[in-house]
């Protein structure tokens, strides 16, 4: 028995010796230097195992295992899908607008108009209650399109990627006198007749937004002016153009919002398929192609990609909402000491450029929140165009709660040649807050707004009107968040040099 034990021990020791020699040989081989061996810095190598937010990633001498590669590909597809959502929201937004317009009729022939002013039944990004809105879809696929502008309107034409094409009306080359605009499609090389204000679009599809300005409660004369003069028709039909068909959608439901689930990517795919690749940057088109959206190809994500895209839509939405309500950038500040107000167009450019840098977050913030790109909204001439500031928080920096009552003091001598307005919006839809009030806003041109003895105004926001303040009150919904926009039409010098400003959004109770 003792002999057997001894033999087993000897065998074990022999095996250990062999293994040790083998290990020594391996170590020697690993440590061996060759004629061309140089020192390799540790920071250019990847270890065989690394713990990350994706879990443990494993490699064989720098090559990912199949399991690690699968994790990484899922992550790449996810992060690219999130970035695609952020980068292409402008296109999706206009896809939603076009869908809403097409519910009433074909391109170049249809105009939707709120003859009694835009109201809260419409799901439409941050419109206001003071002007007469009209929207139309201008399609130049078959050649140049003519837009005949009414006098005394403020209108914008943006392309399908939400890039600025031209101003029309008061801020356009017709200077509010009315005129004919010729919209050229991408790559147009035909003759250009005289007598037109010519604008080149980078896309075939274009969004036309027209605003007319009532005096007091007189909507009818503004509507008549628009209907009497607005024309949209192909240049080829100039001798016998079809009349625009108008659809009054006052107090009617309309949805122009883009989706925030996987449907979003199908909306963007629609734009990619319709437009030419040169309409947008190769980098963004490459990002889209990496998740399966590519011109001329069917967008048909498999089960794996559907799961990734669904999650990316949630994270992409969360990212955009964080950029709005929890922004970290100094560029959004209009007054350094304000906790309530932020500027609409951050960076001082309608293209969101600042010192040669594209402000991606600020661009994202605008397009998720609002519509309409024009230089006149950013740097208008004194007394022309418009200016906007967003009221997101109270004077203590807290998000606005519909259960509370707040007050904004508008000092006397408001620097607005035309009018000022405060409009309340739903945080979820970024559309007008739906309450018992058809028009959830207060404007200086409404007939019943009460002015203080010194020329100032006090405006209240809450679930119930403070006693005696009914005319200067905007209703909110208990337990529901909200925010507001302060607008000035025809902003004057005191606004630009910041010698005048509204109060903070003061919590009353």
C-alpha positions in Angstrom: 0.0 0.0 0.0 2.8 2.4 0.9 4.5 1.6 -2.3 1.4 2.5 -4.3 1.1 5.8 -2.6 4.7 6.6 -3.3 4.3 5.8 -6.9 1.2 8.0 -7.2 3.1 10.9 -5.6 6.0 10.4 -7.9 3.8 10.4 -10.9 2.1 13.6 -9.7 5.4 15.3 -9.2 6.5 14.2 -12.6 3.4 15.7 -14.2 3.8 18.9 -12.3 7.4 19.1 -13.5 6.3 18.6 -17.1 3.6 21.3 -16.8 6.1 23.6 -15.2 8.5 23.1 -18.0 5.8 23.6 -20.5 4.7 26.9 -18.8 8.3 28.0 -18.7 8.6 27.2 -22.4 5.5 29.2 -23.1 6.7 32.1 -21.0 10.0 32.0 -22.7 8.3 32.0 -26.1 6.2 34.9 -25.0 9.1 36.8 -23.7 11.3 36.0 -26.6 12.5 38.9 -28.6 13.0 38.9 -32.3 15.2 40.9 -34.5 12.4 43.4 -35.2 10.9 43.5 -31.7 10.2 46.9 -30.3 8.5 48.1 -27.1 4.7 48.4 -27.4 3.0 50.9 -25.1 0.4 49.3 -22.9 -2.2 51.9 -23.9 -2.4 50.6 -27.5 -3.2 47.1 -26.4 -6.5 45.5 -25.3 -6.4 43.0 -22.5 -7.9 39.6 -22.9 -10.8 40.5 -20.6 -12.3 44.0 -19.9 -15.2 44.9 -17.7 -17.5 47.5 -19.4 -21.1 48.8 -19.3 -21.7 46.1 -21.9 -20.5 43.4 -19.5 -17.2 41.5 -19.8 -15.6 41.8 -23.2 -13.2 39.0 -24.1 -10.4 38.9 -26.7 -7.8 36.4 -28.0 -4.7 38.5 -28.6 -6.8 41.5 -29.6 -9.5 39.7 -31.6 -13.0 39.8 -30.1 -14.7 36.5 -29.4 -17.9 35.8 -31.3 -19.9 36.6 -28.1 -18.1 39.9 -27.6 -18.5 40.9 -31.2 -22.3 40.3 -31.0 -22.5 42.5 -27.9 -20.6 45.3 -29.6 -22.6 45.1 -32.8 -25.8 45.4 -30.8 -24.4 48.4 -29.1 -23.2 50.0 -32.4 -26.6 49.5 -34.0 -28.3 50.9 -30.9 -26.1 54.1 -30.5 -26.3 54.8 -34.3 -30.1 54.4 -34.2 -30.2 56.9 -31.3 -28.0 59.3 -33.1 -30.1 58.9 -36.3 -33.2 59.8 -34.4 -31.6 63.0 -33.0 -30.1 64.0 -36.4 -33.2 63.3 -38.5 -36.0 64.7 -36.3 -36.2 67.7 -38.6 -37.2 65.5 -41.5 -39.6 63.4 -39.4 -41.2 66.6 -38.1 -42.0 67.8 -41.6 -43.1 64.4 -42.6 -45.7 64.7 -39.9 -46.7 68.2 -41.2 -47.0 66.9 -44.7 -49.2 64.0 -43.6 -51.5 66.4 -41.9 -51.8 68.6 -45.0 -52.3 65.7 -47.3 -55.3 64.5 -45.3 -57.2 67.3 -47.0 -55.8 67.3 -50.5 -52.9 67.0 -53.0 -49.7 69.0 -53.0 -49.6 72.4 -54.6 -53.4 72.7 -54.5 -54.2 72.4 -50.8 -53.9 74.9 -47.9 -55.1 74.3 -44.4 -55.9 77.5 -42.5 -57.2 78.4 -39.0 -59.6 81.2 -39.9 -60.5 81.7 -36.2 -56.8 81.4 -35.1 -54.9 78.3 -34.1 -56.5 76.5 -31.2 -55.5 73.8 -28.8 -57.4 71.0 -30.6 -54.5 70.8 -33.1 -51.4 68.7 -32.3 -48.9 71.1 -33.7 -45.5 72.2 -32.3 -45.6 75.5 -30.4 -47.9 77.5 -32.6 -49.4 80.8 -31.2 -52.9 82.1 -30.7 -52.5 85.6 -32.1 -52.0 85.1 -35.9 -53.8 83.4 -38.7 -51.8 80.3 -39.7 -51.8 78.7 -43.1 -49.8 75.7 -44.2 -49.2 74.1 -47.6 -46.9 71.5 -49.1 -45.0 72.7 -52.2 -43.9 69.8 -54.4 -41.3 70.6 -57.1 -40.7 67.0 -58.3 -42.1 67.8 -61.8 -40.4 71.2 -62.1 -40.4 74.7 -60.7 -43.4 75.9 -58.7 -44.7 79.4 -58.4 -45.9 80.9 -55.1 -47.8 84.2 -55.3 -47.6 85.8 -52.0 -50.3 87.9 -50.4 -49.3 91.4 -49.1 -48.6 92.0 -45.4 -47.9 88.4 -44.4 -44.9 86.8 -42.7 -44.1 83.5 -44.5 -41.3 80.9 -44.6 -40.4 78.2 -47.0 -38.3 75.4 -45.6 -37.1 72.3 -47.4 -37.9 68.7 -46.5 -34.8 68.4 -44.2 -36.0 71.6 -42.5 -33.3 73.8 -44.0 -34.1 77.4 -44.8 -35.1 78.2 -48.4 -36.5 81.7 -48.4 -38.6 84.3 -46.6 -41.8 85.4 -48.3 -43.8 88.5 -47.5 -42.8 91.2 -44.9 -39.4 89.7 -44.3 -38.9 88.5 -47.9 -37.7 90.4 -51.0 -41.2 91.6 -51.8 -41.1 93.5 -48.5 -44.8 92.8 -47.7 -46.1 94.1 -51.0 -46.8 90.7 -52.5 -45.0 89.1 -55.3 -44.3 86.0 -57.3 -41.7 83.5 -56.1 -40.2 80.8 -58.3 -39.1 77.7 -56.4 -36.5 75.7 -58.3 -36.1 72.0 -57.6 -32.7 70.4 -57.0 -30.4 70.3 -60.1 -32.7 72.5 -62.2 -31.0 73.7 -65.4 -33.9 75.1 -67.4 -34.8 78.6 -68.3 -35.7 81.0 -65.5 -38.2 83.6 -66.6 -38.1 87.2 -65.5 -40.5 88.7 -63.0 -40.0 86.3 -60.1 -38.1 86.2 -56.9 -36.1 83.0 -57.4 -35.3 80.5 -54.6 -33.4 77.3 -55.0 -34.4 74.4 -52.8 -32.3 71.4 -52.0 -35.3 69.1 -51.9 -38.4 68.5 -54.0 -40.7 68.7 -51.1 -41.1 72.0 -49.3 -43.1 73.3 -46.3 -44.9 76.7 -46.7 -45.9 78.5 -43.5 -47.9 81.7 -43.7 -48.8 84.0 -40.8 -51.3 86.9 -41.1 -51.8 89.5 -38.4 -55.2 90.5 -37.2 -55.9 93.8 -35.6 -57.8 93.1 -32.4 -60.4 90.4 -33.0 -60.7 91.1 -36.7 -59.8 87.7 -38.3 -62.0 88.0 -41.4 -60.1 90.7 -43.2 -56.8 88.8 -42.7 -58.3 85.6 -44.0 -59.7 87.4 -47.0 -56.4 89.0 -47.9 -54.7 85.6 -47.9 -57.4 83.8 -49.9 -57.6 86.6 -52.4 -53.9 86.6 -53.2 -52.2 83.3 -52.4 -51.6 81.0 -55.4 -49.4 77.9 -55.7 -49.0 76.2 -59.1 -46.3 74.6 -61.3 -44.6 77.0 -63.6 -45.7 74.9 -66.5 -49.3 75.7 -65.6 -48.9 79.5 -65.2 -51.3 80.3 -68.0 -54.1 78.3 -66.4 -53.3 77.6 -62.8 -55.6 75.6 -60.5 -56.9 77.6 -57.6 -55.8 76.8 -54.1 -58.4 74.9 -52.1 -58.7 76.2 -48.6 -59.7 74.1 -45.6 -60.7 75.9 -42.4 -59.7 73.6 -39.5 -60.5 76.0 -36.7 -61.6 74.0 -33.6 -60.8 70.7 -35.4 -58.5 67.8 -34.6 -55.3 67.7 -36.6 -52.1 65.7 -35.9 -48.8 67.0 -37.4 -46.5 65.4 -34.8 -43.8 62.8 -35.7 -43.8 59.5 -33.9 -41.6 58.7 -30.9 -41.5 54.9 -31.2 -40.2 52.6 -34.0 -42.6 54.3 -36.4 -40.3 57.3 -36.4 -37.7 55.4 -38.5 -40.4 54.5 -41.0 -41.3 58.2 -41.3 -37.6 59.1 -42.0 -37.3 56.3 -44.5 -40.2 57.8 -46.4 -38.2 61.1 -46.8 -35.0 59.2 -47.8 -36.9 57.3 -50.5 -38.5 60.4 -51.9 -35.6 62.8 -51.9 -32.2 62.6 -53.6 -29.1 61.7 -51.6 -27.5 65.0 -52.3 -30.1 66.7 -50.2 -28.3 65.9 -47.0 -24.8 65.1 -45.7 -23.2 61.7 -46.6 -22.4 61.2 -42.9 -26.0 61.2 -41.9 -27.1 59.1 -44.8 -24.3 56.7 -43.9 -25.6 56.5 -40.3 -29.1 55.8 -41.7 -27.7 53.1 -44.0 -26.0 51.4 -41.1 -29.4 50.8 -39.5 -31.1 49.7 -42.8 -32.5 53.0 -44.2 -31.0 53.5 -47.6 -32.5 55.1 -50.8 -33.7 52.5 -53.3 -33.8 49.7 -50.7 -36.7 48.3 -48.7 -36.5 49.2 -45.0 -37.3 45.9 -43.4 -35.7 45.4 -39.9 -35.5 41.9 -38.6 -36.6 40.9 -35.1 -33.2 41.8 -33.6 -33.2 45.3 -35.2 -36.9 46.0 -34.3 -36.0 45.5 -30.7 -32.9 47.7 -31.0 -34.8 50.4 -32.9 -37.7 50.4 -30.4 -35.3 50.9 -27.5 -33.4 53.5 -29.5 -36.6 55.5 -30.0 -37.1 55.7 -26.3 -33.6 56.7 -25.5 -33.5 59.2 -28.4 -36.7 60.7 -27.2 -35.3 60.9 -23.6 -32.1 62.5 -25.0 -34.1 65.2 -26.8 -36.3 65.9 -23.8 -33.2 66.1 -21.6 -31.6 68.6 -24.0 -34.8 70.8 -23.7 -35.6 70.6 -20.0 -32.2 69.8 -18.5 -29.9 71.7 -20.8 -26.3 72.2 -19.7 -25.1 74.8 -22.3 -24.4 78.4 -21.6 -25.6 79.2 -25.1 -29.3 78.8 -24.2 -29.2 81.6 -21.7 -30.6 85.0 -22.7 -30.1 86.6 -19.3 -27.3 85.1 -17.2 -29.2 85.4 -13.9 -32.5 83.9 -15.2 -33.8 80.6 -13.9 -37.0 80.8 -15.9 -36.2 81.9 -19.4 -34.0 80.5 -22.2 -33.4 81.6 -25.8 -35.2 79.8 -28.7 -32.4 79.9 -31.3 -29.3 79.3 -29.3 -26.0 80.3 -30.8 -27.3 83.3 -32.7 -27.7 81.4 -36.0 -30.6 79.9 -37.8 -28.2 77.1 -38.9 -27.1 76.8 -35.2 -23.5 77.7 -36.0 -21.3 79.5 -33.4 -17.7 80.4 -34.0 -17.4 77.8 -36.7 -19.0 75.1 -34.6 -22.3 73.4 -35.3 -24.3 73.4 -32.0 -25.8 69.9 -32.4 -27.6 69.9 -29.0 -29.1 73.3 -29.7 -30.3 72.3 -33.1 -31.8 69.1 -31.7 -33.5 71.2 -29.0 -35.1 73.5 -31.5 -36.4 70.9 -33.9 -37.8 68.6 -31.3 -39.6 71.6 -29.8 -40.6 73.9 -32.6 -40.9 74.5 -36.4 -39.9 77.2 -38.9 -36.3 78.0 -39.8 -35.5 81.5 -40.9 -32.8 84.1 -40.1 -35.5 86.6 -39.3 -36.4 84.6 -36.2 -32.8 84.9 -35.0 -31.5 88.3 -36.0 -34.4 90.3 -37.4 -34.1 94.0 -38.3 -35.2 96.2 -35.5 -39.0 96.5 -35.7 -39.4 93.5 -38.0 -39.6 89.7 -37.7 -40.0 88.0 -34.3 -38.2 86.9 -31.2 -38.9 84.1 -28.8 -37.9 83.0 -25.3 -38.9 79.8 -23.6 -40.3 79.7 -20.1 -39.4 76.2 -18.7 -39.0 76.7 -14.9 -40.1 79.0 -12.1 -38.0 81.6 -10.4 -36.4 78.9 -8.2 -35.5 76.7 -11.2 -38.3 74.2 -10.6 -40.3 72.6 -13.5 -43.7 74.2 -13.9 -46.6 72.2 -12.3 -50.2 72.7 -13.4 -51.4 72.3 -9.8 -49.7 75.6 -8.8 -50.4 79.2 -9.6 -47.7 81.4 -11.2 -47.4 85.1 -12.3 -45.4 86.8 -15.0 -45.0 90.6 -14.8 -44.7 92.3 -18.2 -43.2 95.8 -17.6 -44.5 98.8 -19.4 -43.2 99.9 -22.8 -43.0 96.4 -24.3 -40.5 96.6 -27.2 -42.8 95.0 -29.7 -43.9 97.1 -32.7 -46.8 94.7 -33.5 -47.7 92.7 -30.3 -46.5 90.4 -27.6 -47.9 87.1 -26.5 -47.5 84.4 -23.8 -48.7 80.9 -24.9 -48.9 77.8 -22.8 -47.9 74.3 -24.0 -48.2 70.7 -23.0 -44.8 69.2 -22.1 -45.7 65.9 -23.7 -46.9 67.1 -27.1 -45.2 70.5 -27.2 -48.5 71.6 -28.6 -51.0 74.0 -27.0 -52.2 72.9 -23.6 -55.7 71.5 -23.8 -58.0 72.9 -21.1 -61.4 74.6 -21.1 -59.8 77.6 -22.9 -59.8 77.3 -26.7 -56.9 79.7 -27.0 -54.4 79.0 -24.1 -52.5 82.3 -24.2 -52.6 86.0 -23.4 -51.7 88.6 -26.0 -51.5 92.4 -26.1 -53.9 92.6 -29.1 -56.8 90.8 -27.4 -59.7 93.2 -26.6 -60.2 92.1 -22.9 -56.6 92.0 -21.6 -56.2 94.3 -18.6 -53.3 96.7 -18.4 -52.0 98.1 -15.1 -52.1 101.9 -14.5 -48.4 102.2 -15.2 -48.7 100.4 -18.6 -47.5 97.1 -17.4 -49.3 93.7 -17.4 -49.6 90.8 -14.9 -50.4 87.4 -16.4 -51.5 84.5 -14.2 -51.2 80.7 -14.9 -52.9 78.1 -12.8 -55.9 75.7 -12.5 -58.2 78.5 -11.4 -58.2 82.2 -12.1 -57.2 84.5 -9.2 -60.2 86.6 -8.2 -60.6 89.6 -10.6 -57.8 88.3 -12.9 -59.9 86.2 -15.3 -59.0 88.3 -18.4 -55.2 87.9 -17.7 -55.3 84.2 -16.8 -54.3 81.0 -18.6 -55.7 77.8 -17.3 -53.4 74.8 -16.4 -54.2 71.2 -15.5 -53.5 70.0 -12.0 -50.8 67.3 -11.8 -49.7 68.0 -15.4 -46.5 69.8 -16.4 -46.4 72.7 -18.8 -44.2 75.5 -20.2 -44.6 78.7 -22.2 -43.3 80.8 -25.0 -43.0 84.6 -24.8 -43.1 86.2 -28.3 -42.5 89.6 -29.6 -43.5 90.5 -33.1 -41.6 93.5 -34.5 -39.0 93.5 -31.6 -37.5 96.9 -31.0 -34.1 98.0 -29.8 -34.8 97.7 -26.0 -35.1 93.9 -26.6 -31.9 93.5 -28.4 -29.8 95.6 -25.9 -31.5 93.8 -23.0 -32.7 96.9 -21.2 -36.2 95.4 -21.1 -37.2 91.9 -20.0 -40.2 90.2 -18.4 -40.1 89.0 -14.8 -39.2 85.5 -13.8 -42.1 83.0 -13.6 -43.0 83.6 -10.0 -44.7 80.9 -7.9 -47.7 82.5 -6.3 -49.0 79.4 -4.5 
